[in-house]
Amino acid sequence: MKKFTKLIAMITTILVMTFGSVMAAHAANHKVDIASFKFSVTELSVKAGDTITWTNKDGAPHTATALDGSWTTKTLQKGQSETIKVTANMALEYRCNIHRNMKAKLKM
C-alpha cells in the first residue's frame, strides 16, 4: 500500500508540474506605458490569466482605474509601475482617475 501511495503522489506531482507549466505558458504579459497624458495602447486584447503592467513615463501622476471602480492601480509617479492580473469578469473600460479624459479599454 505504501508503494501505491508513493506512486500516486509522484504521478500527481508530475501532472501538476507539467500542466501548471503549460497553463502558465499561455498567459501573456502586456505592457502599457503612460506618456503625454495618454495610454500607449488604447484597446488591448487580453484573456483571463494575463497580466498588464502600466508604467508612468509622465511627470504627472496617473492611475489605471476601471470606470466602475472595481479595480485600480495605485497612483503612479514618474517611473513607477504596477501590474494587475486579468480576471474573466473584470471591467474592461478604464481611465486615469486623476485625468479623466485619459481612457482605454481591454478586449476579451
DSSP file (Angstrom, degrees, kcal/mol; ACC not computed):
  #  RESIDUE AA STRUCTURE BP1 BP2  ACC     N-H-->O    O-->H-N    N-H-->O    O-->H-N    TCO  KAPPA ALPHA  PHI   PSI    X-CA   Y-CA   Z-CA
    1    1 A M     >        0   0    0      0, 0.0     4,-2.3     0, 0.0     5,-0.2   0.000 360.0 360.0 360.0 -38.2    0.0    0.0    0.0
    2    2 A K  H  >  +     0   0    0      1,-0.2     4,-2.4     2,-0.2     5,-0.2   0.904 360.0  50.5 -62.8 -40.7    2.9    2.4    0.8
    3    3 A K  H  > S+     0   0    0      1,-0.2     4,-2.3     2,-0.2    -1,-0.2   0.904 110.3  49.8 -63.6 -40.9    4.4    1.9   -2.7
    4    4 A F  H  > S+     0   0    0      2,-0.2     4,-2.4     1,-0.2    -2,-0.2   0.913 110.9  49.3 -63.8 -43.2    1.0    2.6   -4.3
    5    5 A T  H  X S+     0   0    0     -4,-2.3     4,-2.4     2,-0.2    -2,-0.2   0.903 111.9  48.5 -63.2 -42.7    0.6    5.8   -2.3
    6    6 A K  H  X S+     0   0    0     -4,-2.4     4,-2.4     2,-0.2    -1,-0.2   0.897 110.7  51.4 -64.7 -39.8    4.1    6.9   -3.2
    7    7 A L  H  X S+     0   0    0     -4,-2.3     4,-2.5     2,-0.2    -2,-0.2   0.923 110.8  47.6 -63.3 -44.8    3.4    6.2   -6.9
    8    8 A I  H  X S+     0   0    0     -4,-2.4     4,-2.6     1,-0.2    -2,-0.2   0.912 111.9  50.5 -62.2 -42.9    0.1    8.2   -6.8
    9    9 A A  H  X S+     0   0    0     -4,-2.4     4,-2.2     1,-0.2    -2,-0.2   0.902 111.6  48.1 -62.2 -41.2    1.9   11.1   -5.1
   10   10 A M  H  X S+     0   0    0     -4,-2.4     4,-2.3     2,-0.2    -2,-0.2   0.914 112.4  47.9 -66.3 -44.2    4.7   11.0   -7.8
   11   11 A I  H  X S+     0   0    0     -4,-2.5     4,-2.6     2,-0.2    -2,-0.2   0.915 111.6  51.0 -63.5 -43.0    2.2   10.9  -10.7
   12   12 A T  H  X S+     0   0    0     -4,-2.6     4,-2.6     1,-0.2     5,-0.2   0.921 110.1  49.5 -60.7 -44.9    0.2   13.8   -9.1
   13   13 A T  H  X S+     0   0    0     -4,-2.2     4,-2.5     1,-0.2    -2,-0.2   0.916 111.5  48.7 -60.6 -45.0    3.4   15.9   -8.8
   14   14 A I  H  X S+     0   0    0     -4,-2.3     4,-2.6     2,-0.2    -2,-0.2   0.919 112.3  48.6 -62.9 -44.0    4.4   15.2  -12.4
   15   15 A L  H  X S+     0   0    0     -4,-2.6     4,-2.9     2,-0.2     5,-0.4   0.922 112.4  47.8 -62.8 -44.7    0.9   16.1  -13.7
   16   16 A V  H  X S+     0   0    0     -4,-2.6     4,-2.1     1,-0.2     5,-0.2   0.917 114.3  46.8 -63.4 -43.2    0.8   19.3  -11.6
   17   17 A M  H  X S+     0   0    0     -4,-2.5     4,-1.6    -5,-0.2    -2,-0.2   0.915 116.7  44.4 -65.1 -43.0    4.2   20.4  -12.8
   18   18 A T  H  X S+     0   0    0     -4,-2.6     4,-1.8    -5,-0.2    -2,-0.2   0.963 120.7  36.5 -67.9 -53.4    3.5   19.6  -16.4
   19   19 A F  H  X S+     0   0    0     -4,-2.9     4,-2.5     1,-0.2     5,-0.2   0.824 113.7  57.5 -74.5 -30.1    0.1   21.1  -16.7
   20   20 A G  H  X S+     0   0    0     -4,-2.1     4,-2.1    -5,-0.4    -1,-0.2   0.913 109.2  46.4 -62.7 -41.7    0.9   24.0  -14.4
   21   21 A S  H  X S+     0   0    0     -4,-1.6     4,-1.8    -5,-0.2    -2,-0.2   0.888 112.0  50.7 -67.0 -40.2    3.8   24.9  -16.8
   22   22 A V  H  X S+     0   0    0     -4,-1.8     4,-0.8     2,-0.2    -2,-0.2   0.924 111.6  47.4 -64.4 -44.3    1.6   24.6  -19.9
   23   23 A M  H >X S+     0   0    0     -4,-2.5     3,-0.9     1,-0.2     4,-0.6   0.913 111.4  50.5 -64.4 -42.2   -1.1   26.8  -18.4
   24   24 A A  H >< S+     0   0    0     -4,-2.1     3,-0.9     1,-0.2    -1,-0.2   0.835 102.9  61.2 -64.8 -32.3    1.5   29.5  -17.3
   25   25 A A  H 3< S+     0   0    0     -4,-1.8    -1,-0.2     1,-0.2    -2,-0.2   0.752 100.4  55.0 -66.9 -23.1    3.0   29.5  -20.8
   26   26 A H  H << S+     0   0    0     -3,-0.9     2,-0.3    -4,-0.8    -1,-0.2   0.643  85.9  94.6 -86.1 -15.2   -0.3   30.6  -22.3
   27   27 A A    <<  -     0   0    0     -3,-0.9     2,-0.3    -4,-0.6    23,-0.1  -0.627  67.5-146.9 -78.9 132.7   -0.7   33.7  -20.0
   28   28 A A        -     0   0    0     -2,-0.3    23,-2.5    19,-0.2     2,-0.6  -0.708   5.9-140.2-100.6 151.7    0.7   36.8  -21.7
   29   29 A N  E     -a   51   0A   0     -2,-0.3     2,-0.3    21,-0.2    23,-0.2  -0.947  23.8-165.6-110.9 111.2    2.4   39.8  -20.0
   30   30 A H  E     -a   52   0A   0     21,-3.3    23,-2.6    -2,-0.6     2,-0.4  -0.710   5.4-153.3 -99.4 147.7    1.2   43.0  -21.6
   31   31 A K  E     -a   53   0A   0     -2,-0.3     2,-0.5    21,-0.2    23,-0.2  -0.981  10.2-176.5-123.5 131.9    2.9   46.4  -21.1
   32   32 A V  E     -a   54   0A   0     21,-3.0    23,-2.1    -2,-0.4     2,-0.3  -0.983  11.4-155.5-127.6 118.8    1.1   49.8  -21.3
   33   33 A D  E     -a   55   0A   0     -2,-0.5     7,-3.0    21,-0.2     2,-0.6  -0.644   7.4-144.8 -88.0 150.3    3.1   53.0  -21.0
   34   34 A I  E     +aB  56  39A   0     21,-2.8    23,-3.3    -2,-0.3    24,-0.6  -0.971  38.2 147.7-114.5 114.6    1.5   56.2  -19.8
   35   35 A A  E >   + B   0  38A   0      3,-2.1     3,-1.0    -2,-0.6    23,-0.1  -0.997  57.6  10.6-149.3 146.1    3.1   59.2  -21.6
   36   36 A S  T 3  S-     0   0    0     -2,-0.3    -1,-0.1     1,-0.3     3,-0.1   0.853 128.7 -61.2  52.9  38.2    2.0   62.6  -22.9
   37   37 A F  T 3  S+     0   0    0      1,-0.2     2,-0.3    23,-0.1    -1,-0.3   0.848 117.3 102.9  58.5  38.5   -1.3   62.1  -20.9
   38   38 A K  E <  S-B   35   0A   0     -3,-1.0    -3,-2.1    64,-0.1     2,-0.4  -0.988  74.7-118.4-143.7 151.1   -2.2   59.0  -23.0
   39   39 A F  E     -B   34   0A   0     -2,-0.3    -5,-0.2    64,-0.3    64,-0.1  -0.791  27.5-134.6 -83.3 133.7   -2.2   55.2  -22.6
   40   40 A S  S    S+     0   0    0     -7,-3.0     2,-0.5    -2,-0.4    -1,-0.1   0.771  96.9  40.5 -65.0 -25.6    0.2   53.8  -25.2
   41   41 A V        -     0   0    0     -8,-0.3     3,-0.2     1,-0.1    -1,-0.2  -0.977  64.4-177.8-123.2 116.0   -2.4   51.1  -26.1
   42   42 A T  S    S+     0   0    0     -2,-0.5    63,-2.2     1,-0.3     2,-0.3   0.682  79.9  30.6 -90.7 -17.1   -6.0   52.3  -26.1
   43   43 A E  E    S-d  105   0B   0     61,-0.2     2,-0.5     2,-0.0    -1,-0.3  -0.906  74.3-175.6-140.7 113.2   -7.5   48.9  -26.9
   44   44 A L  E     -d  106   0B   0     61,-2.3    63,-3.0    -2,-0.3     2,-0.5  -0.930  19.8-139.8-115.9 123.9   -5.7   45.8  -25.6
   45   45 A S  E     +d  107   0B   0     -2,-0.5     2,-0.3    61,-0.2    63,-0.2  -0.723  38.1 159.6 -82.2 123.0   -6.7   42.2  -26.3
   46   46 A V        -     0   0    0     61,-2.8     2,-0.3    -2,-0.5     6,-0.0  -0.852  27.1-151.0-135.6 168.2   -6.3   40.1  -23.2
   47   47 A K    >   -     0   0    0     -2,-0.3     3,-2.4   -19,-0.1    39,-0.2  -0.968  43.3 -76.0-138.9 159.5   -7.6   36.9  -21.7
   48   48 A A  T 3  S+     0   0    0     -2,-0.3    39,-0.2     1,-0.3     3,-0.1  -0.249 119.2  31.9 -54.2 135.4   -8.1   35.7  -18.2
   49   49 A G  T 3  S+     0   0    0     37,-2.6    -1,-0.3     1,-0.4    38,-0.1   0.077  91.8 117.5 100.2 -22.2   -4.8   34.9  -16.5
   50   50 A D    <   -     0   0    0     -3,-2.4    36,-3.2   -23,-0.1    -1,-0.4  -0.247  56.2-137.8 -66.9 163.9   -2.8   37.5  -18.5
   51   51 A T  E     -aC  29  85A   0    -23,-2.5   -21,-3.3    34,-0.2     2,-0.4  -0.940   8.5-156.0-122.5 152.2   -1.1   40.4  -16.6
   52   52 A I  E     -aC  30  84A   0     32,-2.4    32,-2.4    -2,-0.3     2,-0.5  -0.996   4.4-162.8-126.4 129.2   -1.0   44.0  -17.6
   53   53 A T  E     -aC  31  83A   0    -23,-2.6   -21,-3.0    -2,-0.4     2,-0.5  -0.959   3.8-161.7-113.9 120.4    1.8   46.3  -16.3
   54   54 A W  E     -aC  32  82A   0     28,-2.5    28,-1.8    -2,-0.5     2,-0.4  -0.861   6.7-169.1 -98.3 133.0    1.2   50.1  -16.5
   55   55 A T  E     -aC  33  81A   0    -23,-2.1   -21,-2.8    -2,-0.5     2,-0.6  -0.989  17.0-137.0-125.0 126.7    4.4   52.3  -16.3
   56   56 A N  E     +a   34   0A   0     24,-2.5    23,-3.4    -2,-0.4    24,-0.2  -0.731  27.6 168.3 -85.7 117.7    4.1   56.0  -15.9
   57   57 A K        +     0   0    0    -23,-3.3   -22,-0.2    -2,-0.6    -1,-0.1   0.382  52.2  94.4-104.4  -1.2    6.6   57.9  -18.2
   58   58 A D  S    S-     0   0    0    -24,-0.6    21,-0.1     2,-0.2     4,-0.1  -0.447  78.9-127.6 -88.2 162.6    5.0   61.3  -17.5
   59   59 A G  S    S+     0   0    0     -2,-0.1    19,-0.3    19,-0.1    -1,-0.1   0.730  92.7  75.5 -76.7 -23.9    6.0   63.9  -14.9
   60   60 A A  S    S-     0   0    0     17,-0.1    -2,-0.2     1,-0.1     2,-0.1  -0.588  92.6-106.0 -87.7 150.9    2.4   64.0  -13.7
   61   61 A P        +     0   0    0      0, 0.0     2,-0.3     0, 0.0    16,-0.2  -0.441  42.9 178.9 -73.6 151.4    0.9   61.2  -11.5
   62   62 A H  B     -H   76   0C   0     14,-1.8    14,-3.6    -2,-0.1     2,-0.3  -0.948  15.8-159.3-145.5 163.5   -1.6   58.8  -13.2
   63   63 A T        -     0   0    0     -2,-0.3     2,-0.5    12,-0.2    36,-0.1  -0.889  18.8-136.4-131.8 168.1   -3.7   55.7  -12.4
   64   64 A A        +     0   0    0     -2,-0.3     9,-1.6    10,-0.2     2,-0.4  -0.969  39.9 170.1-121.7 112.0   -5.4   53.0  -14.5
   65   65 A T  E     -FE  72  95B   0     30,-3.1    30,-2.4    -2,-0.5     7,-0.2  -0.985  36.8-115.3-133.4 128.4   -8.8   52.6  -12.9
   66   66 A A  E >   - E   0  94B   0      5,-2.6     3,-2.1    -2,-0.4    28,-0.3  -0.317  28.6-123.0 -57.4 140.8  -11.9   50.7  -14.1
   67   67 A L  T 3  S+     0   0    0     26,-2.5    -1,-0.1     1,-0.3    27,-0.1   0.843 115.5  48.4 -56.7 -33.7  -14.8   53.0  -14.9
   68   68 A D  T 3  S-     0   0    0     25,-0.4    -1,-0.3     3,-0.0    -2,-0.1   0.439 114.2-120.1 -87.1   1.8  -16.9   51.2  -12.4
   69   69 A G  S <  S+     0   0    0     -3,-2.1    -2,-0.1     2,-0.2     3,-0.1   0.561  74.7 128.9  76.6   8.6  -14.1   51.4   -9.8
   70   70 A S  S    S+     0   0    0      1,-0.1     2,-0.3    -5,-0.0    -1,-0.1   0.702  76.4  13.8 -74.0 -19.1  -13.8   47.6   -9.4
   71   71 A W        +     0   0    0     -5,-0.1    -5,-2.6     2,-0.0     2,-0.3  -0.989  67.9 165.0-150.8 154.4  -10.0   47.7   -9.9
   72   72 A T  B     -F   65   0B   0     -2,-0.3    -7,-0.2    -7,-0.2     2,-0.2  -0.986  30.7-122.7-161.9 155.2   -7.3   50.3   -9.9
   73   73 A T        -     0   0    0     -9,-1.6     3,-0.1    -2,-0.3     9,-0.0  -0.546  44.3 -98.6 -87.1 167.1   -3.6   50.8   -9.8
   74   74 A K        -     0   0    0     -2,-0.2     2,-0.6     1,-0.1   -10,-0.2  -0.272  59.5 -73.3 -69.1 173.3   -2.1   52.9   -7.1
   75   75 A T        -     0   0    0    -12,-0.1     2,-0.6    -3,-0.1   -12,-0.2  -0.643  57.2-144.4 -70.8 119.9   -1.3   56.5   -8.1
   76   76 A L  B     -H   62   0C   0    -14,-3.6   -14,-1.8    -2,-0.6     2,-0.1  -0.791  11.2-159.2 -96.0 121.5    1.8   56.0  -10.2
   77   77 A Q    >   -     0   0    0     -2,-0.6     3,-2.5   -16,-0.2   -21,-0.4  -0.447  50.3 -58.6 -85.4 168.6    4.5   58.7  -10.1
   78   78 A K  T 3  S+     0   0    0    -19,-0.3   -21,-0.2     1,-0.3    -1,-0.2  -0.229 128.3  13.1 -51.7 129.0    7.1   59.1  -12.9
   79   79 A G  T 3  S+     0   0    0    -23,-3.4    -1,-0.3     1,-0.3     2,-0.2   0.270  99.0 123.1  87.7 -10.9    9.0   55.8  -13.4
   80   80 A Q    <   -     0   0    0     -3,-2.5   -24,-2.5   -24,-0.2     2,-0.3  -0.548  39.3-169.1 -86.6 151.5    6.6   53.7  -11.2
   81   81 A S  E     -C   55   0A   0    -26,-0.2     2,-0.3    -2,-0.2   -26,-0.2  -0.916   8.9-169.3-132.5 158.1    4.8   50.6  -12.5
   82   82 A E  E     -C   54   0A   0    -28,-1.8   -28,-2.5    -2,-0.3     2,-0.4  -0.979  10.6-148.4-148.5 144.4    2.0   48.4  -11.3
   83   83 A T  E     -C   53   0A   0     -2,-0.3     2,-0.4   -30,-0.2   -30,-0.2  -0.912   9.7-171.0-115.9 137.3    0.8   45.0  -12.5
   84   84 A I  E     -C   52   0A   0    -32,-2.4   -32,-2.4    -2,-0.4     2,-0.4  -0.981  21.3-129.4-125.4 139.2   -2.7   43.7  -12.4
   85   85 A K  E     -C   51   0A   0     -2,-0.4     2,-0.3   -34,-0.2   -34,-0.2  -0.745  27.3-121.6 -88.0 132.7   -3.8   40.1  -13.3
   86   86 A V        -     0   0    0    -36,-3.2   -37,-2.6    -2,-0.4     2,-0.3  -0.539  27.8-163.4 -75.0 133.2   -6.7   39.9  -15.7
   87   87 A T    >   -     0   0    0     -2,-0.3     3,-1.4   -39,-0.2   -39,-0.0  -0.820  30.1-111.6-115.1 159.9   -9.8   38.0  -14.5
   88   88 A A  T 3  S+     0   0    0     -2,-0.3   -40,-0.1     1,-0.3    -1,-0.1   0.797 114.0  34.1 -61.0 -31.6  -12.7   36.6  -16.5
   89   89 A N  T 3  S+     0   0    0      2,-0.0    -1,-0.3     3,-0.0     2,-0.1   0.147  85.0 132.6-114.1  20.7  -15.2   39.1  -15.3
   90   90 A M    <   -     0   0    0     -3,-1.4     2,-0.1     1,-0.1    -4,-0.0  -0.390  67.3 -95.6 -73.9 151.3  -13.2   42.2  -14.7
   91   91 A A        -     0   0    0      1,-0.1    -1,-0.1    -2,-0.1    -2,-0.0  -0.387  32.8-156.0 -62.7 140.6  -14.5   45.6  -16.0
   92   92 A L        +     0   0    0     -3,-0.1    14,-2.7    13,-0.1     2,-0.4   0.741  66.2  73.2 -98.6 -25.9  -12.9   46.3  -19.4
   93   93 A E  E     + G   0 105B   0     12,-0.2   -26,-2.5    10,-0.0   -25,-0.4  -0.755  60.4 167.2 -94.2 137.2  -13.1   50.1  -19.8
   94   94 A Y  E     -EG  66 104B   0     10,-2.8    10,-2.5    -2,-0.4     2,-0.3  -0.922  13.8-178.4-143.3 169.0  -10.7   52.2  -17.7
   95   95 A R  E     -EG  65 103B   0    -30,-2.4   -30,-3.1    -2,-0.3     2,-0.6  -0.920  43.2 -83.5-151.6 173.1   -9.3   55.7  -17.3
   96   96 A C        -     0   0    0      6,-1.8     6,-0.3     3,-0.6   -32,-0.1  -0.806  34.9-148.2 -82.0 127.0   -6.8   57.7  -15.3
   97   97 A N  S    S+     0   0    0     -2,-0.6     3,-0.3     1,-0.2    -1,-0.1   0.670  96.9  45.7 -73.9 -15.1   -8.7   58.6  -12.2
   98   98 A I  S    S+     0   0    0      1,-0.2     2,-0.6   -35,-0.1    -1,-0.2   0.848 122.8  32.6 -90.9 -42.5   -6.8   61.9  -11.9
   99   99 A H  S >  S-     0   0    0    -36,-0.1     3,-2.5     1,-0.1    -3,-0.6  -0.795  75.5-172.7-116.2  84.6   -7.1   62.9  -15.6
  100  100 A R  T 3  S+     0   0    0     -2,-0.6    -1,-0.1     1,-0.3    -3,-0.1   0.537  76.0  68.8 -66.1  -9.2  -10.5   61.5  -16.5
  101  101 A N  T 3  S+     0   0    0     -6,-0.1     2,-0.8    -3,-0.1    -1,-0.3   0.608  78.5  91.6 -82.2 -11.3  -10.2   62.3  -20.2
  102  102 A M    <   +     0   0    0     -3,-2.5    -6,-1.8    -6,-0.3     2,-0.3  -0.754  61.7 164.7 -83.8 109.0   -7.5   59.6  -20.5
  103  103 A K  E     + G   0  95B   0     -2,-0.8   -64,-0.3    -8,-0.2     2,-0.3  -0.919  14.8 158.1-131.3 153.9   -9.4   56.5  -21.4
  104  104 A A  E     - G   0  94B   0    -10,-2.5   -10,-2.8    -2,-0.3     2,-0.3  -0.937  20.1-142.0-156.8 173.6   -8.6   53.0  -22.8
  105  105 A K  E     -dG  43  93B   0    -63,-2.2   -61,-2.3    -2,-0.3     2,-0.3  -0.992   8.7-132.3-148.2 157.7  -10.2   49.6  -22.8
  106  106 A L  E     -d   44   0B   0    -14,-2.7     2,-0.4    -2,-0.3   -61,-0.2  -0.786  19.0-152.9-102.3 149.3   -9.5   45.9  -22.6
  107  107 A K  E      d   45   0B   0    -63,-3.0   -61,-2.8    -2,-0.3   -64,-0.0  -0.991 360.0 360.0-127.7 125.2  -10.9   43.4  -25.1
  108  108 A M              0   0    0     -2,-0.4   -60,-0.1   -63,-0.2    -1,-0.1   0.388 360.0 360.0-109.3 360.0  -11.6   39.8  -24.2
